[in-house]
Amino acid sequence: MAAMLSGWGRVGVPGREVRSEDLRAITRSAVLTRGLGRSYGDSSLPPPGESWVAATPLADRILGFDAAPGVLRAESGLSLGTLNRLLLPRGFYAPVTPGTQQITLGGMVAADVHGKNHHRSGCIGSHVHSLLVQVADGRVVRCSPDEERDLFRATVGGMGLTGHVLEVEVRLERVPSAWILRETERVPDIDAFVAALKRAGPSWPHTMGWIDCVSGGTRLGRGILMRGRWAEPREAPPGLPRPLLRPALPFVFPGFVLNPVTVRVFNELYFRAHPRGVRRGVVHPEAFFYPLDAVGHWNRMYGPRGFTQYQCVLPDEAGPGAARRLLTTLTGLGGASMLCVIKDCGDEGAGLLSFPKRGISIAIDMPIRDRTQAVVDALNAQVIAEGGRVYLAKDQFTRPEDFRRMEPRLPEWQRIRREWDPDARLRSAQSVRVLGDAP
């Protein structure tokens, strides 16, 4: 049986990883670099006809750390989890973190990841000082906002298609303690949720929410709003947080387990489990930033066909009703999900294909079914009408014509990519599907 590679959505293609501590050596002939495989769709998978990709996890050394400004220089295979484990006891944390710490620095740059603090801190690219990149012809180039600026803008958020990221230099955040002060409260519907996120933004650096995207009518988009900040020393428990237990799902769930009935029941119980009023307390940073990391192999619950996450951003210019319109489209299509996350987004970053823009982001996990392509097509039509776009790090079903309509920056990114890789030697399964690269 041929070796298979998959993204976190568990949809695989033939291929294998080649790992080495010498990342420069293995990337000279590789079409793509892959980190820990946590992109949900096909962005870290080899294109048709290619049998292998270079994998970075063995190239994970910290090359330097200047504590005064908090600047870290490391190989691109260093994982966010390792970075946090080593530097949180020293009072530093990643300035931007996605919903998992099972991701490499190179992967964070390639996707220009954002987190619960995007409305304050932007994407990770806003904190990157420089990158060391091996481009398609084998040259190793240092780029930054001031040096080879075009390559930097195309690489940050460029999904690994402009060069192999070898090293990352990034400024970390100095934190007052190793704990998070969190507030949560129920919100009755999607319109109130959007308003609550916007109100919380000026006072809270981290905001997000879980929303019920199954219940309709006056309950559409109800959910639990979460606000957080790093606790001050006087608020925090003594000592450092202990590592959390991480049980794992032992097997792939049968496909029938997640259905409209079970999802509706879960959403009702989860919403009702939170009492009325505001709950406030100090929590473990991993419980706050990475709740799903607490369950190993949680992607197995979506069944043997895997799942996709549909994540879009709806700009503020579309008006406060844009989120309701999207969820109405989703519920009308029967897109049942028990994991639906909403976040507030700030200004667009410098990366030419970076995902967020000022507005509201909604992310919906969906088991793959026969109708998934039709659901994504309908959601994309709605997002295009609202002036939004989708996140390539999560996407597996967007059609190339829809992506072109969403992304006015694409021609500029393509121009820069052609300058550094005129033959489009660096490719992925996603670039063949979405950008029209040759297989």
Backbone hydrogen bonds, N-H to C=O, Kabsch-Sander energy under -0.5 kcal/mol:
donor,donor_aa,acceptor,acceptor_aa,energy
5,L,13,V,-2.8
7,G,11,V,-0.9
8,W,39,S,-2.1
9,G,40,Y,-1.8
10,R,7,G,-2.0
12,G,10,R,-0.7
13,V,5,L,-2.6
15,G,3,A,-2.2
16,R,51,S,-1.3
18,V,53,V,-2.2
19,R,17,E,-0.5
20,S,55,A,-0.7
23,L,21,E,-1.3
26,I,22,D,-1.6
27,T,23,L,-1.6
28,R,24,R,-0.7
28,R,25,A,-0.7
30,A,27,T,-0.5
34,R,54,A,-3.0
40,Y,393,A,-1.6
41,G,393,A,-0.6
42,D,395,D,-1.0
45,L,42,D,-1.1
50,E,47,P,-2.0
53,V,16,R,-1.9
54,A,32,L,-2.2
55,A,18,V,-2.7
56,T,34,R,-2.2
59,A,56,T,-2.4
60,D,58,L,-1.3
63,L,61,R,-0.6
63,L,73,R,-2.3
64,G,73,R,-1.6
66,D,71,V,-2.6
67,A,65,F,-0.7
70,G,66,D,-1.5
71,V,66,D,-1.6
72,L,70,G,-0.5
72,L,170,V,-3.0
73,R,64,G,-3.0
74,A,168,V,-2.4
75,E,61,R,-2.8
76,S,166,L,-2.3
77,G,59,A,-2.1
78,L,75,E,-1.7
80,L,103,I,-3.1
81,G,101,Q,-1.9
83,L,79,S,-2.3
84,N,80,L,-2.7
85,R,81,G,-2.3
86,L,82,T,-2.3
87,L,83,L,-2.3
88,L,84,N,-2.3
90,R,87,L,-0.8
91,G,88,L,-2.1
92,F,87,L,-2.2
93,Y,173,E,-2.2
103,I,101,Q,-1.4
105,L,78,L,-2.1
106,G,76,S,-2.6
108,M,104,T,-2.3
109,V,105,L,-2.1
110,A,106,G,-2.6
111,A,107,G,-2.1
112,D,108,M,-0.7
112,D,109,V,-0.6
113,V,108,M,-1.9
118,H,115,G,-1.4
119,H,344,D,-0.7
120,R,117,N,-1.8
121,S,117,N,-3.6
122,G,118,H,-1.6
124,I,113,V,-2.2
126,S,123,C,-1.4
127,H,124,I,-2.2
128,V,124,I,-0.5
128,V,125,G,-0.7
129,H,169,E,-2.7
130,S,169,E,-1.4
131,L,143,C,-2.7
132,L,167,E,-2.1
133,V,131,L,-0.6
133,V,141,V,-3.1
134,Q,164,H,-2.8
135,V,133,V,-0.7
135,V,139,R,-2.3
138,G,135,V,-2.2
141,V,133,V,-3.5
141,V,139,R,-0.6
143,C,131,L,-2.5
143,C,141,V,-0.5
144,S,147,E,-3.0
152,F,148,E,-1.9
153,R,149,R,-2.7
154,A,150,D,-2.1
155,T,151,L,-1.9
156,V,152,F,-2.4
157,G,109,V,-2.4
157,G,155,T,-0.7
158,G,155,T,-1.9
159,M,110,A,-2.6
161,L,158,G,-1.7
164,H,134,Q,-2.9
165,V,163,G,-0.7
166,L,132,L,-3.5
166,L,164,H,-0.6
167,E,132,L,-1.3
168,V,74,A,-2.7
169,E,130,S,-2.4
170,V,72,L,-2.6
170,V,168,V,-0.5
171,R,127,H,-2.5
172,L,70,G,-3.4
172,L,170,V,-0.5
173,E,93,Y,-3.1
175,V,91,G,-2.3
175,V,173,E,-0.5
180,I,283,V,-2.4
181,L,229,R,-3.0
182,R,180,I,-0.6
182,R,281,G,-3.2
183,E,227,R,-2.8
184,T,279,R,-2.4
185,E,225,L,-1.7
186,R,277,G,-0.5
187,V,223,G,-2.7
190,I,220,L,-2.6
193,F,189,D,-1.9
194,V,190,I,-2.4
195,A,191,D,-1.9
196,A,192,A,-2.4
197,L,193,F,-2.5
198,K,194,V,-2.0
199,R,195,A,-2.0
200,A,196,A,-2.2
201,G,197,L,-1.7
203,S,200,A,-1.2
204,W,200,A,-2.5
206,H,228,G,-1.7
207,T,116,K,-2.3
208,M,226,M,-1.9
209,G,342,I,-1.7
210,W,224,I,-1.9
211,I,340,C,-2.6
212,D,222,R,-3.4
213,C,211,I,-0.8
219,R,216,G,-1.7
220,L,217,G,-1.4
221,G,212,D,-2.0
222,R,219,R,-2.1
223,G,187,V,-2.4
224,I,210,W,-2.1
225,L,185,E,-2.9
225,L,223,G,-0.5
226,M,208,M,-3.3
227,R,183,E,-2.9
228,G,206,H,-2.5
229,R,181,L,-1.7
231,A,179,W,-2.5
235,E,232,E,-1.8
236,A,232,E,-1.4
249,L,296,G,-2.7
253,F,300,R,-2.2
257,V,254,P,-1.7
259,N,257,V,-0.9
263,V,259,N,-2.7
264,R,260,P,-1.9
265,V,261,V,-2.3
266,F,262,T,-2.5
267,N,263,V,-2.7
268,E,264,R,-2.1
269,L,265,V,-2.5
270,Y,266,F,-2.9
271,F,267,N,-2.2
272,R,268,E,-2.4
273,A,269,L,-1.7
274,H,270,Y,-0.5
274,H,271,F,-1.0
279,R,184,T,-2.8
281,G,182,R,-2.3
283,V,180,I,-3.1
288,F,284,H,-1.6
289,F,285,P,-3.0
290,Y,286,E,-2.1
293,D,290,Y,-0.8
294,A,290,Y,-0.5
294,A,291,P,-1.0
295,V,292,L,-1.7
296,G,247,P,-2.7
296,G,294,A,-0.5
298,W,295,V,-1.1
300,R,297,H,-2.0
301,M,298,W,-1.7
302,Y,299,N,-1.2
303,G,300,R,-1.4
306,G,303,G,-1.5
307,F,9,G,-1.9
308,T,366,M,-2.5
309,Q,394,K,-0.8
310,Y,308,T,-0.6
310,Y,364,I,-2.9
311,Q,309,Q,-0.8
312,C,362,I,-2.3
313,V,389,R,-2.2
314,L,360,I,-3.2
316,D,358,R,-2.0
318,A,315,P,-1.7
319,G,316,D,-2.0
322,A,319,G,-1.7
325,R,321,G,-2.2
326,L,322,A,-2.2
327,L,323,A,-2.4
328,T,324,R,-2.4
329,T,325,R,-2.0
330,L,326,L,-2.3
331,T,327,L,-2.9
332,G,328,T,-2.0
333,L,329,T,-1.1
333,L,330,L,-0.7
334,G,331,T,-1.1
335,G,330,L,-2.1
336,A,334,G,-2.2
340,C,338,M,-0.6
341,V,363,A,-2.4
342,I,209,G,-2.5
343,K,361,S,-2.2
345,C,359,G,-3.0
352,L,153,R,-2.4
353,L,156,V,-0.6
354,S,351,G,-1.3
359,G,345,C,-1.2
360,I,314,L,-2.5
361,S,343,K,-2.6
362,I,312,C,-2.3
363,A,341,V,-2.7
364,I,310,Y,-2.5
365,D,339,L,-2.4
366,M,308,T,-3.1
368,I,306,G,-2.4
372,T,369,R,-1.5
375,V,371,R,-2.2
376,V,372,T,-2.7
377,D,373,Q,-2.5
378,A,374,A,-2.1
379,L,375,V,-2.5
380,N,376,V,-2.9
381,A,377,D,-2.1
382,Q,378,A,-1.8
383,V,379,L,-2.7
384,I,380,N,-2.9
385,A,381,A,-1.9
386,E,382,Q,-1.5
387,G,383,V,-0.7
387,G,384,I,-1.0
388,G,383,V,-2.8
389,R,313,V,-1.1
391,Y,311,Q,-1.8
392,L,390,V,-0.6
394,K,391,Y,-1.5
395,D,391,Y,-1.2
403,F,399,R,-2.2
404,R,400,P,-2.2
405,R,401,E,-1.4
406,M,402,D,-1.6
407,E,403,F,-1.8
410,L,407,E,-1.5
413,W,409,R,-2.0
414,Q,410,L,-2.8
415,R,411,P,-2.1
416,I,412,E,-1.9
417,R,413,W,-2.6
418,R,414,Q,-2.5
419,E,415,R,-1.5
420,W,416,I,-1.5
421,D,417,R,-2.3
424,A,421,D,-2.1
427,R,31,V,-1.3
427,R,425,R,-0.6
429,A,45,L,-2.6
430,Q,42,D,-1.3
432,V,428,S,-1.9
433,R,429,A,-1.9
434,V,430,Q,-3.3
435,L,430,Q,-0.5
435,L,431,S,-1.2
436,G,432,V,-0.5
437,D,431,S,-1.8
